[in-house]
Amino acid sequence: MSSQPATTSRAIAWPSVITVISAAILIGAEVFGAAFAGGWALAILFGLDDTAAHILQAVLFAIGVVIMAAFIRAAQRIEPFFKRG
């Protein structure tokens, strides 16, 4: 019996990686732009001061990070980054 672990060669699927990264850049610009603008608009709507506006923007930005992480994980299931071969 061999003590060597069985290895499978995995090659990076560059077209899939580039597709997901490109989509993430596009969607990220929209998500983070909406977080910034939404925080600013909500601060004005509720009459908040600058500090509260920045805190609201930071909270919405953090929600945007969660959305982007979920997008990339879902996109990776559809467009796998590695080819088994």
N, C-alpha and C positions, 0 to 999 in steps of 0.2 A: 504494500500500500504506500502511496506517495504522501509525504507530509506537506507537499506544496498545495496551497489553496487553488481551487479552480478559478482562473481569471477569464473574464470576458472582455474582449476588446471593445472599447466604446470610442466612437469617433464623433466629434462635434459636428452637428448639422448646421453649418453656417447660414444657409438661407432661412432656416427657422429662427435662429438667434437674431439675425438682422431684422426679420419681420417683427418679432416681438419687441425688440428694442425700439424700432421706429414707431410702432404703435404706442408704446409706453411714453415716448417723448411727446407725441401728439396729444394723447389723452392726459398726460401729466400737466402739460401747459394749460389745458382747459380746466382740469380739476383744481390746480393750485391758483390759477387766475380767478376762478369762481370763488375759492375760499377767501382770497384777499378781498375781492370786490364785495362778496357777501358779508364779510365781517365789517367792512367799512359802511355798507348800506344799513346793516342792522344796528350798528352803533349810532348812526345818524337818526334812524327811525326811533330808537329808544332813548335818545338824548344822552348817550354815554360820553364820558370824557375820553381823552386820548389813550390813557393807560388801559381803560376797560376795552377800548376798541382794539388795541394791540393784543390784549389777552384773548378776546373773541376771535381775532384773526389767527392767533396761534392754535386755539382749539380747533377751528375749522381746518387749518393746515394739517394738524395731526390726524384729523378724520380723513383728509385727502391722502395722507401717507398710507393709512390702513386700506383705503380704496385702491390705491396703486399696487400695494403688495398683493391684494386679492386678485387684481386684474392680471398681474404677472404670473401668479400661481395658476390661475385658470387658463391663461394663454399657453403656459408651458405644458399643460395636459393636452391641449389641442395640437400645438406645434412643439413636439419634443425636441429638446436641445441636444440629445445624444442619439446616435444610431447604434444599435447593437449589431455586431457583425462578426 
